[in-house]
Amino acid sequence: MSDPLHDRDSAEATLRQVYAAAVPYLATLADRPVHDPATESLLVELAELADGGRLPEKGVGSVAAMERLLRVGTTVATHSAGPRFFHFVVGGATPAALAADWTTALLDQNAAFRATSPLAAAVETIALRWLRELFGLPASYGGALVTSATFANFTSLGVATHWWAEQHDVDVAADGLTGLPRMPVLSGGYLHASSRKALQMLGHGRDTVEVYARDRVGRADLPAIERRLAELAGPAVLIANAGEVNAGHFDPIDTLADIAERYGAWLHVDGAFGLFAALSPRTADLVRGVERADSIACDAHKWLNVPYESGFAFLREPSRLPAAFGMPGTTYLPGPASPLWSDGSGGPVGSRPSSARSVQPEVPAGPVDYAMHGPESSRRARSIPIWATLAAYGRDGHRAMVERQLDLAQRLARLVDEAPDLERLAEVPLCIVCFRARPPHLPAGELDDLNRRLGAALLDDGRVFAGTTVYDGRIALRPAIVNWQTTEADIDLLVEVVRELVAQLAPPPG
Ligand SMILES: *Cc1c(COP(=O)(O)O)cnc(C)c1O
């Protein structure tokens, strides 16, 4: 059996295999250690299917291949979809999102154009509208589903680049950056590395961004930002960070929106997980002003708890998306005849406009050719799991999940405060608790080393996962709580494991 055509009948058997493995996996996920490094020896079974680990000439057949994949996969996987993975900011997949993600693979739609899938185009339009409503953004905002917040930053800053070049009477989509000055990009110190990566991919260079911070934590130096914008006296891009990864801090978005307005700057908000603060009246104030942003980047694979890869960007003027990401003039792709390309004045978007500034096409209310709205062309129907989780649990369900995690973060903060060998380093505005081990008998000069070793020991132990960072010049842990399954018991276990390891690494004297 080599040709897949003769394997059609195996589809049912392989899906049953997946189901049979999934049920016990999901049932035990919540109680599993996050990772057991000893299991990694099994990985050789994936590499060495044939002699010498080479690509097999004759395949083993779908059932045998899946048997191996499921056995190795469910064992070796980092069980980050479960409730005890507090490293980075990841999230799991709600039952509805998981089932819908499988359905996405079943239907295998190409969500590039209406012509390739009216279903995917329509679901994307609905999902974007629901996300906009979930975050309370004005109806004028429109968006693009992309792979991640990195690509949401890329998409947003790509549109910002197009806008900025327009101010210099250049169509950057057609002509590129040649001849233009450096695009000024300003931020406070909470800037995420992915914004730099986006600038590097867009050809601006990652060091283009000017960071104005008033302390080691990264709080934005607003007067310095304002002075710089005044000095520039021209179009600039201002990045506001809604939820930074060390402690969940927020820039004052409303104030930055005032500043952006005063100087005519483009305001981009990176709200990869912080935008979810909008879901609860308890935290909505943190993102006040986001509805004034020109562009917003966010992740659904984080706090919405849908599978990877799922990010999205919102633009205040969504018609700028096809202007920056369209592919005009290709005969077999949708072109100027499509309503997407109409700018209301008869001229197609993307052909050289008589005045770049006049390009303000209407955004169609119905399904659009979303490949023209973002960096990808062929693309997965990643709207389907978003649609499913929002359909299944609604605004109330997602608010309840966020508020539970806010409570869990406060519980963790309290447990840290009560522990004589732990020290909290920051307020807990959202879902991240930044703290370090600080056994009373240890000299201050040894704390960074202890905490570095604690971070490594925690990952090695594997019962719970959390990562280290440098916060205010000190090595610290920064667990993030965004998984739909996490409960108080998981938080208690995190503290228990951390304290157990601290006692081993820095045993009290006597
Ligand atoms: C996670 C994160 C990103 C990058 O998201 P990816 O999905 O990993 O690309 C960007 N900004 C912030 C603030 C983040 O937390």
The ligand as an ORCA input file, in Angstrom:
! r2SCAN-3c Opt
* xyz 0 1
  C       2.654     36.317     22.808
  C       2.820     37.734     22.464
  C       3.166     38.137     21.167
  C       3.516     37.152     20.070
  O       2.518     36.229     19.894
  P       2.740     34.910     19.026
  O       1.391     34.355     18.937
  O       3.687     34.058     19.806
  O       3.301     35.330     17.737
  C       3.218     39.487     20.906
  N       2.993     40.397     21.864
  C       2.688     40.048     23.133
  C       2.435     41.118     24.144
  C       2.594     38.705     23.475
  O       2.275     38.340     24.726
*
